[in-house]
Amino acid sequence: MIDSSPMYGRAEAVVGDLLAEMAARPRAFLATKIWTTGRERGIEQMQRSARLLRTEVIDLMQIHNLVDWRTQLATLRQMKAQGRIRYIGITHYTTSALPELARILVAEPGIDFVQLGYSLAMREPETEFLPTAAAHGISVIINQPFEQGDLFRRIRGRPLPDWAREFDCASWAQLFLKYILAEPAVTCVIPATNKPEHMKDNLAAGFGRLPDSRERQRIRELWDEG
């Protein structure tokens, strides 16, 4: 799963070029976003994304930060019906947006994915939002699981607890990610990095056992103790 956006510089073009060189398109789930106002500008932006990604069908098109979401959602429903996109999503990254995200999920049919921020330091989605998404069968993508590095700054110099090995965890990054991945409502986590060694470490969180409910509570207590 590769998540991009027109606002990420040359990201869509680079992804399209690399996948074409690797002949990896059949194995890649391409997600990008619409981030503009107005129906025509929205259509133009999505057509440009498809050209840059070198694909006729985009797996997931997301309305970025709910910008002009009513207009864009109507267009996305048409595009999905035409087979030009496979799934529709909405995104945001702030805690204050959670109530509106939840309201849209409940009120608007046809939304397949939602993307939001969630981490050990920002657990507000656990209370109502994630149960709401699960109840409506909506897939959840988590962004900012490390709070832009704040989680690592807080634990700097501290050894990983020995009991983390019980759920196949070998680093703090894996602990932070496994905590999120073990939440039943979560489908995918996109930690984001520009360092290959960090990417390899992050990917390892997807292997082995995930923490159970007792172990997740232990992780919460460890974090809350500071």
WOBEL-V384951 format. One record per backbone hydrogen bond with DSSP energy under -1.0 kcal/mol. CO is the residue of the C=O (numbers start at 1). NH is the residue of the N-H. E is the energy in kcal/mol with one decimal. If there is no record, write none. Layout:
co=(CO | CO)
nh=(NH | NH)
e=(E | E)
This chain:
co=(2 | 5 | 8 | 10 | 11 | 12 | 13 | 14 | 15 | 16 | 17 | 18 | 19 | 19 | 24 | 25 | 29 | 30 | 31 | 32 | 34 | 38 | 39 | 40 | 41 | 42 | 43 | 44 | 45 | 46 | 47 | 48 | 49 | 50 | 58 | 59 | 60 | 61 | 62 | 63 | 63 | 64 | 66 | 68 | 69 | 70 | 71 | 72 | 73 | 74 | 75 | 76 | 77 | 78 | 79 | 80 | 84 | 87 | 88 | 88 | 89 | 90 | 95 | 97 | 98 | 99 | 100 | 101 | 102 | 103 | 104 | 112 | 113 | 114 | 115 | 116 | 122 | 123 | 124 | 125 | 128 | 129 | 130 | 131 | 132 | 133 | 134 | 139 | 140 | 140 | 141 | 142 | 143 | 144 | 146 | 147 | 149 | 150 | 151 | 155 | 161 | 162 | 163 | 164 | 164 | 165 | 171 | 172 | 173 | 174 | 175 | 176 | 177 | 178 | 180 | 183 | 188 | 195 | 196 | 197 | 198 | 199 | 200 | 202 | 203 | 204 | 212 | 213 | 214 | 215 | 216 | 217 | 218 | 219 | 220 | 221 | 223)
nh=(31 | 8 | 11 | 14 | 15 | 16 | 17 | 18 | 19 | 20 | 21 | 22 | 23 | 24 | 27 | 28 | 2 | 60 | 4 | 62 | 64 | 42 | 43 | 44 | 45 | 46 | 47 | 48 | 49 | 50 | 51 | 52 | 53 | 55 | 86 | 87 | 32 | 89 | 34 | 66 | 91 | 67 | 69 | 72 | 73 | 74 | 75 | 76 | 77 | 78 | 79 | 80 | 81 | 82 | 84 | 83 | 58 | 61 | 112 | 113 | 63 | 115 | 98 | 101 | 102 | 103 | 104 | 105 | 106 | 107 | 108 | 139 | 90 | 141 | 92 | 143 | 119 | 126 | 127 | 130 | 132 | 133 | 134 | 135 | 136 | 138 | 137 | 114 | 187 | 188 | 116 | 190 | 118 | 147 | 151 | 150 | 153 | 154 | 155 | 158 | 164 | 165 | 166 | 167 | 169 | 168 | 175 | 176 | 177 | 178 | 179 | 180 | 181 | 182 | 183 | 186 | 142 | 199 | 200 | 201 | 202 | 203 | 204 | 205 | 206 | 207 | 216 | 217 | 218 | 219 | 220 | 221 | 222 | 223 | 224 | 225 | 226)
e=(-2.9 | -1.8 | -2.1 | -2.6 | -2.7 | -2.5 | -2.4 | -2.7 | -2.6 | -1.9 | -2.1 | -2.2 | -1.1 | -1.5 | -1.9 | -1.4 | -2.6 | -2.1 | -2.4 | -2.1 | -2.4 | -1.8 | -2.4 | -2.5 | -2.3 | -2.3 | -2.4 | -2.2 | -2.1 | -2.1 | -2.0 | -2.6 | -2.6 | -2.1 | -2.0 | -1.6 | -2.5 | -2.3 | -3.0 | -1.2 | -2.1 | -2.0 | -1.3 | -2.2 | -2.6 | -1.6 | -1.5 | -2.7 | -2.2 | -1.5 | -2.4 | -2.5 | -2.0 | -1.6 | -2.6 | -1.3 | -1.9 | -2.1 | -2.2 | -2.1 | -2.6 | -2.5 | -1.6 | -2.6 | -2.7 | -2.3 | -2.3 | -2.2 | -1.9 | -2.5 | -2.7 | -2.5 | -1.4 | -2.7 | -1.8 | -2.8 | -1.6 | -1.7 | -1.4 | -2.8 | -1.9 | -2.5 | -2.4 | -2.4 | -1.3 | -2.6 | -1.5 | -2.0 | -2.4 | -1.9 | -2.1 | -3.0 | -1.3 | -1.2 | -1.8 | -1.9 | -1.9 | -1.7 | -1.3 | -2.5 | -1.8 | -1.8 | -1.3 | -1.4 | -1.3 | -2.0 | -1.9 | -2.7 | -2.2 | -3.1 | -2.1 | -1.1 | -3.0 | -1.8 | -1.7 | -1.9 | -2.6 | -2.1 | -2.3 | -1.8 | -3.0 | -2.5 | -1.3 | -1.5 | -1.9 | -1.7 | -2.6 | -1.9 | -1.7 | -2.1 | -2.4 | -2.4 | -2.2 | -2.4 | -2.8 | -1.7 | -1.2)
